[in-house]
Amino acid sequence: MISENARYWIWISKALGYNNIKVKRIFKLYNDIAEFVHGGEKEWKHCGIFTPNEMRKLNNTKVSVADEILSKCNELKYSVIAIDDEHYPQKLINIDTPPAVLYVNGQLPELDNRLSVSIVGTRRATRYGTDNSYKFAYALAKYSVVIISGGALGVDCASHRGALSANGITVCVLGCGINYKYLTENEGMRNAIAQNGAVISEYPPDEPPLRYNFPARNRIISALSDGLVVMEAGIKSGSLITARMAIDQGKEVFALLGNNSPQNEGSNTLIKNGLACPVTDFMDVLSEFNSNRGLYVEDEKLDFDNISFTDLEAVPVKGKKTAKSKNSTNKKDKAKPEKINANVSSDKTLKPEKAVKETKNVARKSSSVSADVNNKENADVRKSISDLKALGLSDAAVTVYGTIGNKPVHIDKIVSELGIPVFKVLTALTQLEMKGLVTAMQGRMYVLK
């Protein structure tokens, strides 16, 4: 049953927009959200947190818009979990911009009380990337670890399928509404996930996959997990945004060691810069949590040698045709089974047990950046705009670079000074770190390198 409060929180998200820090402020201010909603303009002004534009949106957005969404959810038998619902994950409340509501197809596991690991990476994965994504997810799921990913082609898809093959629980976090016909080749997989986990989104059921939804979506993937594994990621991969968010959220971050191919440039750089722990086997991930939390015990070796991973050949990879999987809507096509050696060579062996425990375009501010870049005080360490452009940096990264000097600056100050969303600043900072231009310090502080 969907709570009355969910109606109010849907209205708030429609009025204020998604990924808005004000949602958490409202949640902290009101024990009863009805008091905020029915208080009207006088109450909203009393909060002292809304801009004039936000006040207009609150006044102009009708609660009936929420009723239409709820009607659709009831029709599709989706759950709606509001931020003040007892089933809403505390892991999400802990971040700066928790979603006002989660739309759920399936059963969202109790992620606050179970070990969960996110596996992310490129849509253009190599066979090495899909093999390892599938293998890691399969093995971790066998140890009752919840596998979280984004439902995209390549690494995401391989990870979900690996967990499903192990009869494990997996959560798919979408950057669009869960009823939207997104990547129809994965429709069968999403249906299977809903039977053995959950497909979730902060967007209403029929919301299209707008480009800026996906970087915002990544904060949910990282927040819901205890650790994040970057399988394969190019230097401009969105997975690096997710990794940066995970670091800022205090999560364990791992990266699969790879060769010098473009698909591994980003993940290898995370390792080189000390931002991620290198891994070659799923045991490396489990061992990290074992030493920190004692979440599992050692016992008999888990044998992968004779397991056929029938779904692997059917993993959709961007730019590559693949066979249909057993979860595909086309039942005439069947993938050929292939054996994969999981290379479990560690002396430590484990016993499976339930593990408890783009919005508006960026303002370029070229003149101010130019002034900053050519600042005499920092002339010995700063690069010119032309040098930065030659490195392939985005306009946003160049803009953010202009705000960082020889003295540490907090990310909140950068966001406030530039007036752009925090996820775009994080993306820019990740690019700057990857190019060796800035250094991340404790407390979300940044300084020129």
C-alpha positions as CSV (number, residue, x, y, z in Angstrom):
1,M,0.0,0.0,0.0
2,I,1.3,3.5,-1.0
3,S,1.3,6.0,1.9
4,E,-0.4,9.4,1.8
5,N,3.0,10.9,2.5
6,A,4.3,9.5,-0.8
7,R,1.8,11.7,-2.6
8,Y,3.2,14.8,-0.9
9,W,6.8,13.9,-1.6
10,I,6.1,13.2,-5.3
11,W,4.6,16.7,-5.4
12,I,7.7,18.1,-3.8
13,S,10.0,16.3,-6.3
14,K,7.9,17.6,-9.2
15,A,8.0,21.1,-7.9
16,L,11.6,21.4,-6.9
17,G,13.1,18.9,-9.3
18,Y,15.2,15.9,-8.8
19,N,18.6,15.7,-7.1
20,N,17.8,18.8,-5.0
21,I,19.4,19.4,-1.7
22,K,16.3,21.1,-0.4
23,V,14.5,17.7,-0.1
24,K,16.8,16.7,2.8
25,R,16.3,20.1,4.4
26,I,12.5,19.6,4.3
27,F,12.8,16.1,5.7
28,K,14.9,17.3,8.6
29,L,12.6,20.2,9.4
30,Y,9.2,18.4,9.4
31,N,8.2,15.3,11.3
32,D,4.9,15.5,9.4
33,I,5.3,16.4,5.7
34,A,1.6,17.3,5.6
35,E,2.3,20.3,7.8
36,F,4.7,21.6,5.1
37,V,2.4,21.0,2.2
38,H,-0.8,22.4,3.8
39,G,1.1,25.3,5.4
40,G,1.2,27.0,2.0
41,E,3.4,30.0,1.0
42,K,3.6,31.4,4.5
43,E,5.0,28.2,5.8
44,W,7.4,27.8,2.9
45,K,8.8,31.3,3.4
46,H,9.2,30.6,7.1
47,C,11.6,27.8,6.2
48,G,14.0,30.3,4.8
49,I,15.6,27.9,2.3
50,F,13.8,28.5,-1.0
51,T,14.8,30.7,-3.9
52,P,12.1,33.0,-5.5
53,N,12.0,30.6,-8.4
54,E,11.5,27.6,-6.1
55,M,8.7,29.5,-4.4
56,R,7.0,30.0,-7.7
57,K,7.3,26.4,-8.6
58,L,5.8,25.3,-5.2
59,N,2.9,27.7,-5.8
60,N,2.3,26.6,-9.4
61,T,2.6,22.9,-9.1
62,K,-0.7,21.1,-8.4
63,V,-0.9,18.2,-6.1
64,S,-3.0,16.5,-8.8
65,V,0.2,15.8,-10.7
66,A,1.2,13.4,-7.9
67,D,-2.2,11.8,-8.1
68,E,-1.7,11.0,-11.8
69,I,1.7,9.4,-11.0
70,L,0.3,7.3,-8.2
71,S,-2.6,6.1,-10.3
72,K,0.0,4.9,-12.9
73,C,2.0,3.2,-10.2
74,N,-1.1,1.4,-8.9
75,E,-2.0,0.3,-12.4
76,L,1.5,-1.1,-12.9
77,K,1.7,-2.5,-9.4
78,Y,4.8,-0.5,-8.6
79,S,5.7,0.5,-5.0
80,V,6.5,4.0,-4.0
81,I,8.8,4.5,-1.1
82,A,9.0,8.0,0.3
83,I,11.9,9.4,2.2
84,D,10.0,9.3,5.5
85,D,8.9,5.7,4.9
86,E,10.3,3.1,7.3
87,H,11.5,1.0,4.3
88,Y,13.5,3.9,2.8
89,P,17.2,3.1,3.0
90,Q,19.2,5.0,5.6
91,K,22.1,4.8,3.2
92,L,20.3,7.3,0.9
93,I,19.3,9.6,3.8
94,N,23.0,9.9,4.6
95,I,23.8,11.6,1.3
96,D,23.4,15.3,0.6
97,T,20.6,14.9,-2.1
98,P,18.5,11.9,-1.3
99,P,15.6,11.2,-3.7
100,A,12.2,12.3,-2.3
101,V,10.8,9.0,-3.5
102,L,11.8,5.7,-5.0
103,Y,9.7,4.0,-7.5
104,V,10.1,0.3,-7.3
105,N,9.3,-2.7,-9.4
106,G,10.0,-5.8,-7.3
107,Q,11.1,-6.0,-3.7
108,L,13.8,-3.7,-2.5
109,P,16.0,-5.6,-0.1
110,E,16.9,-4.2,3.3
111,L,20.2,-2.7,2.1
112,D,20.9,-1.1,5.4
113,N,21.3,-4.6,6.9
114,R,23.0,-6.5,4.1
115,L,26.4,-6.2,2.4
116,S,25.9,-4.7,-1.0
117,V,28.4,-4.0,-3.8
118,S,28.0,-1.9,-6.9
119,I,29.6,-3.0,-10.1
120,V,30.0,-0.3,-12.8
121,G,31.9,0.3,-16.0
122,T,31.8,1.1,-19.7
123,R,29.0,0.3,-22.1
124,R,31.7,-0.7,-24.7
125,A,33.1,-3.4,-22.6
126,T,35.6,-5.9,-23.9
127,R,35.3,-9.6,-23.4
128,Y,37.7,-9.2,-20.5
129,G,35.3,-6.7,-18.9
130,T,32.1,-8.7,-19.4
131,D,33.8,-11.9,-18.2
132,N,35.0,-10.3,-15.0
133,S,31.8,-8.4,-14.3
134,Y,29.7,-11.6,-14.7
135,K,32.2,-13.6,-12.6
136,F,32.5,-11.1,-9.8
137,A,28.7,-10.6,-9.6
138,Y,28.0,-14.4,-9.7
139,A,30.5,-15.1,-6.9
140,L,29.5,-12.2,-4.7
141,A,25.9,-13.1,-5.1
142,K,26.7,-16.7,-4.0
143,Y,27.9,-15.1,-0.7
144,S,24.5,-13.3,-0.4
145,V,26.0,-10.0,-1.4
146,V,23.4,-7.7,-3.1
147,I,24.7,-6.6,-6.5
148,I,23.8,-3.1,-7.6
149,S,24.3,-1.6,-11.1
150,G,22.6,0.7,-13.6
151,G,21.0,-1.6,-16.2
152,A,23.1,-0.2,-19.1
153,L,24.8,-2.2,-21.8
154,G,28.2,-3.8,-21.2
155,V,29.5,-4.0,-17.6
156,D,26.1,-3.2,-16.0
157,C,24.2,-5.8,-17.9
158,A,26.9,-8.5,-17.3
159,S,26.8,-7.8,-13.6
160,H,23.1,-8.1,-13.3
161,R,23.1,-11.3,-15.3
162,G,25.8,-12.8,-13.2
163,A,23.9,-12.2,-10.0
164,L,20.7,-13.7,-11.5
165,S,22.5,-16.8,-12.6
166,A,23.6,-17.3,-9.0
167,N,20.0,-17.0,-7.9
168,G,21.2,-13.9,-6.0
169,I,19.6,-10.5,-5.4
170,T,20.4,-7.6,-7.6
171,V,19.1,-4.0,-7.8
172,C,18.9,-2.1,-11.1
173,V,19.0,1.8,-10.7
174,L,17.7,3.5,-13.8
175,G,18.2,7.0,-15.1
176,C,14.6,7.0,-16.5
177,G,11.2,5.8,-15.4
178,I,11.0,2.1,-14.8
179,N,8.0,1.8,-17.2
180,Y,9.9,3.6,-20.0
181,K,11.0,1.3,-22.9
182,Y,14.7,1.8,-22.3
183,L,17.1,-0.6,-24.0
184,T,14.5,-3.1,-25.1
185,E,17.2,-5.8,-25.5
186,N,17.4,-5.7,-21.7
187,E,13.7,-5.8,-21.0
188,G,13.7,-9.5,-20.2
189,M,16.6,-9.0,-17.8
190,R,14.8,-6.2,-16.0
191,N,11.7,-8.4,-15.6
192,A,13.9,-11.1,-14.1
193,I,15.5,-8.6,-11.7
194,A,12.0,-7.6,-10.5
195,Q,11.4,-11.2,-9.6
196,N,14.7,-11.6,-7.7
197,G,15.4,-8.1,-6.5
198,A,14.2,-4.7,-7.7
199,V,14.3,-2.2,-10.6
200,I,14.2,1.3,-9.0
201,S,14.3,4.9,-10.1
202,E,13.7,8.4,-8.6
203,Y,11.9,9.3,-11.8
204,P,8.1,8.7,-12.4
205,P,7.3,5.6,-14.4
206,D,7.2,7.1,-17.9
207,E,10.1,9.6,-17.5
208,P,12.4,9.4,-20.6
209,P,16.1,8.8,-20.2
210,L,17.3,12.4,-20.4
211,R,21.1,12.8,-20.6
212,Y,21.5,14.6,-17.3
213,N,19.5,12.0,-15.5
214,F,22.4,9.5,-15.6
215,P,25.1,11.4,-13.7
216,A,22.5,12.2,-11.0
217,R,21.4,8.5,-11.0
218,N,25.0,7.5,-10.2
219,R,24.8,9.0,-6.7
220,I,22.1,6.5,-5.8
221,I,24.1,3.5,-7.1
222,S,27.1,4.5,-5.0
223,A,25.0,5.5,-1.9
224,L,23.2,2.2,-1.7
225,S,26.4,0.1,-1.7
226,D,29.0,-0.6,0.8
227,G,31.7,-0.9,-1.9
228,L,31.9,-0.1,-5.6
229,V,33.9,-2.0,-8.2
230,V,34.9,-0.2,-11.4
231,M,35.4,-3.0,-14.0
232,E,36.4,-1.2,-17.2
233,A,36.2,2.6,-17.6
234,G,37.6,5.0,-20.2
235,I,39.1,8.3,-19.1
236,K,35.7,10.1,-19.8
237,S,33.5,7.3,-18.5
238,G,30.5,8.1,-16.3
239,S,31.7,5.3,-14.0
240,L,34.5,7.7,-12.8
241,I,31.8,10.1,-11.7
242,T,30.2,7.2,-9.7
243,A,33.6,6.4,-8.2
244,R,34.2,10.0,-7.2
245,M,30.8,10.1,-5.5
246,A,31.5,6.8,-3.7
247,I,34.7,8.2,-2.4
248,D,32.9,11.4,-1.2
249,Q,30.3,9.2,0.5
250,G,33.0,7.2,2.3
251,K,32.6,4.0,0.4
252,E,35.2,1.4,-0.4
253,V,36.3,1.8,-4.1
254,F,37.9,-1.0,-6.1
255,A,39.1,-1.1,-9.7
256,L,39.9,-4.1,-11.9
257,L,43.5,-4.2,-13.1
258,G,43.5,-4.0,-16.9
259,N,45.8,-3.6,-19.8
260,N,46.6,-0.3,-21.6
261,S,43.5,-0.3,-23.8
262,P,41.3,2.8,-23.8
263,Q,38.6,0.9,-21.9
264,N,40.9,0.6,-18.9
265,E,42.5,4.1,-18.9
266,G,40.1,5.5,-16.4
267,S,40.0,2.6,-14.0
268,N,43.8,2.1,-14.2
269,T,44.2,5.9,-13.4
270,L,42.0,5.5,-10.3
271,I,44.4,2.8,-9.1
272,K,47.6,4.8,-10.0
273,N,46.3,7.9,-8.2
274,G,45.5,5.9,-5.1
275,L,41.7,6.4,-5.4
276,A,40.8,2.8,-5.8
277,C,42.1,-0.5,-4.5
278,P,43.3,-2.8,-7.3
279,V,41.5,-6.2,-7.6
280,T,41.9,-9.2,-9.8
281,D,39.4,-11.6,-8.2
282,F,36.1,-11.3,-6.3
283,M,38.0,-12.6,-3.2
284,D,39.9,-9.3,-3.1
285,V,36.6,-7.5,-2.5
286,L,35.2,-9.9,0.1
287,S,38.5,-10.0,1.9
288,E,38.4,-6.2,2.4
289,F,35.0,-6.4,4.0
290,N,36.0,-9.4,6.1
291,S,39.0,-7.6,7.6
292,N,36.9,-4.6,8.3
293,R,33.5,-6.0,9.4
294,G,33.8,-9.8,9.9
295,L,30.9,-10.4,7.5
296,Y,31.7,-13.9,6.5
297,V,33.8,-16.9,7.6
298,E,36.3,-19.2,5.9
299,D,35.4,-22.7,5.0
300,E,35.1,-24.9,1.9
301,K,36.3,-23.5,-1.5
302,L,33.5,-22.3,-3.9
303,D,34.1,-24.3,-7.1
304,F,33.5,-22.5,-10.4
305,D,35.3,-24.9,-12.7
306,N,32.3,-26.7,-14.1
307,I,29.8,-23.8,-14.1
308,S,28.4,-22.8,-17.6
309,F,27.5,-19.1,-17.7
310,T,24.9,-19.4,-20.5
311,D,24.0,-15.7,-20.5
312,L,27.5,-14.3,-21.1
313,E,27.5,-14.4,-24.9
314,A,24.2,-12.6,-24.8
315,V,25.4,-9.6,-22.8
316,P,24.6,-6.5,-24.9
317,V,27.6,-4.3,-25.5
318,K,27.4,-0.9,-27.2
319,G,28.5,-1.1,-30.8
320,K,28.4,-4.9,-30.9
321,K,25.8,-7.5,-31.9
322,T,25.2,-10.2,-29.4
323,A,23.1,-13.4,-29.1
324,K,19.8,-13.3,-27.3
325,S,19.8,-14.5,-23.7
326,K,17.4,-16.8,-21.9
327,N,15.9,-13.7,-20.4
328,S,15.3,-12.2,-23.8
329,T,11.8,-11.6,-25.1
330,N,12.7,-13.6,-28.2
331,K,12.7,-17.2,-27.1
332,K,13.8,-18.7,-30.4
333,D,17.4,-17.5,-30.0
334,K,19.5,-19.2,-27.5
335,A,23.1,-18.3,-26.4
336,K,25.7,-20.9,-26.5
337,P,27.0,-21.8,-23.1
338,E,30.6,-21.1,-22.3
339,K,32.7,-22.1,-19.4
340,I,34.6,-19.5,-17.5
341,N,37.4,-20.1,-15.1
342,A,37.0,-17.8,-12.1
343,N,40.6,-18.3,-11.1
344,V,39.9,-18.7,-7.4
345,S,43.4,-19.3,-6.3
346,S,43.5,-17.8,-2.8
347,D,44.3,-20.0,0.1
348,K,41.5,-18.2,2.0
349,T,38.2,-19.9,1.0
350,L,34.7,-18.8,2.1
351,K,31.5,-20.3,3.3
352,P,28.4,-18.6,1.7
353,E,26.2,-17.1,4.3
354,K,23.8,-14.2,4.5
355,A,25.9,-11.0,4.8
356,V,24.2,-9.0,7.5
357,K,25.0,-6.2,7.7
358,E,22.5,17.9,-17.5
359,T,20.0,20.3,-16.0
360,K,21.0,23.7,-17.4
361,N,24.3,24.0,-19.4
362,V,27.3,25.0,-17.3
363,A,27.9,28.7,-17.3
364,R,31.3,29.0,-18.8
365,K,32.4,32.2,-17.2
366,S,35.3,32.5,-19.6
367,S,36.5,35.9,-18.5
368,S,36.8,35.0,-14.8
369,V,38.5,31.7,-15.6
370,S,41.0,33.4,-17.8
371,A,41.7,35.9,-15.1
372,D,42.2,33.1,-12.6
373,V,44.4,31.0,-14.9
374,N,46.7,33.9,-15.5
375,N,46.8,35.0,-11.9
376,K,50.4,36.0,-11.2
377,E,50.3,34.4,-7.7
378,N,49.8,31.0,-9.3
379,A,51.6,31.5,-12.6
380,D,54.2,28.9,-11.8
381,V,51.7,26.1,-11.3
382,R,48.7,27.0,-13.4
383,K,48.2,25.9,-17.0
384,S,46.7,28.2,-19.7
385,I,43.3,27.7,-21.1
386,S,44.8,26.5,-24.4
387,D,46.9,24.0,-22.5
388,L,43.8,22.7,-20.7
389,K,41.8,22.4,-23.9
390,A,44.7,20.5,-25.5
391,L,44.4,17.9,-22.7
392,G,40.8,17.3,-23.8
393,L,39.1,18.8,-20.8
394,S,35.5,19.8,-20.9
395,D,34.4,23.4,-20.5
396,A,33.1,22.6,-17.1
397,A,36.5,21.2,-16.0
398,V,38.3,24.3,-17.3
399,T,35.8,26.4,-15.3
400,V,36.3,24.5,-12.1
401,Y,40.1,24.5,-12.6
402,G,39.9,28.3,-12.4
403,T,38.5,28.2,-8.9
404,I,41.2,26.0,-7.4
405,G,44.5,27.5,-6.2
406,N,47.5,26.7,-4.0
407,K,45.3,26.7,-0.9
408,P,42.8,23.9,-0.4
409,V,39.2,24.8,-1.4
410,H,36.1,22.9,-0.3
411,I,33.8,21.5,-3.0
412,D,30.8,23.4,-1.5
413,K,32.7,26.7,-2.1
414,I,33.3,25.7,-5.8
415,V,29.6,24.8,-6.2
416,S,28.5,28.0,-4.6
417,E,30.9,30.2,-6.5
418,L,30.0,28.7,-9.9
419,G,26.3,28.1,-9.3
420,I,26.3,24.7,-11.1
421,P,25.1,21.3,-9.8
422,V,27.3,19.4,-7.5
423,F,27.4,16.3,-9.8
424,K,28.8,18.5,-12.7
425,V,31.5,19.8,-10.3
426,L,32.3,16.2,-9.3
427,T,32.6,15.2,-13.0
428,A,35.0,18.1,-13.6
429,L,37.1,17.4,-10.6
430,T,37.4,13.7,-11.6
431,Q,38.7,14.8,-15.0
432,L,41.2,17.2,-13.4
433,E,42.4,14.5,-11.0
434,M,42.7,12.0,-13.9
435,K,44.9,14.5,-15.7
436,G,47.1,15.1,-12.6
437,L,46.1,18.7,-12.3
438,V,44.5,18.8,-8.9
439,T,44.7,16.7,-5.7
440,A,41.8,15.6,-3.5
441,M,42.4,16.1,0.2
442,Q,40.5,14.9,3.2
443,G,37.2,16.7,3.9
444,R,36.3,17.2,0.3
445,M,39.1,19.8,-0.2
446,Y,41.0,20.3,-3.5
447,V,44.3,22.0,-4.3
448,L,46.4,22.4,-7.4
449,K,48.9,19.6,-7.9
